[in-house]
């Protein structure tokens, strides 16, 4: 069933491309409008490709980060709750 759907989509796209080329060549009054739409489709496709690439980079960065980074973040959060030790207290502990 999936192959049938894929064949229908490919057939539609081939037909649409053929129809566009034939209309572009034969109907000069539609040439400008077709070029504008093709340019819009190219821009949308390139923006979509860039968005997919950026999404993959974000997912890779968040999925494959080393475990060490998470522990240092937790340690930094815990240190915020611990009061700083003064120089006098350090000297008293060393003695």
VENUR-V653143 format. One record per residue. N is the residue number from 1. D_LAST is the distance of its C-alpha to the last C-alpha in Angstrom with 2 decimals. Layout:
# VENUR-V653143
N:D_LAST
N:D_LAST
This chain:
# VENUR-V653143
1:81.25
2:78.34
3:80.42
4:83.28
5:81.09
6:79.66
7:83.21
8:84.32
9:81.48
10:82.17
11:85.91
12:85.29
13:83.15
14:85.70
15:88.49
16:86.64
17:85.93
18:89.56
19:90.87
20:88.64
21:89.79
22:93.45
23:93.23
24:91.39
25:94.13
26:97.15
27:96.35
28:95.55
29:95.11
30:92.15
31:90.46
32:88.27
33:87.10
34:86.32
35:84.30
36:82.30
37:81.53
38:80.63
39:78.28
40:76.65
41:76.29
42:74.68
43:72.14
44:71.31
45:70.98
46:68.69
47:66.49
48:66.39
49:65.38
50:62.56
51:61.37
52:61.42
53:59.47
54:56.82
55:56.59
56:56.12
57:53.35
58:51.52
59:51.96
60:50.80
61:47.71
62:46.76
63:47.76
64:46.29
65:42.86
66:40.06
67:37.94
68:34.75
69:35.73
70:35.97
71:32.46
72:30.92
73:32.97
74:31.74
75:28.07
76:28.70
77:30.38
78:27.54
79:24.99
80:27.19
81:26.41
82:22.60
83:21.18
84:19.21
85:15.46
86:14.77
87:12.64
88:10.81
89:10.09
90:8.81
91:6.33
92:5.36
93:5.50
94:3.82
95:0.00
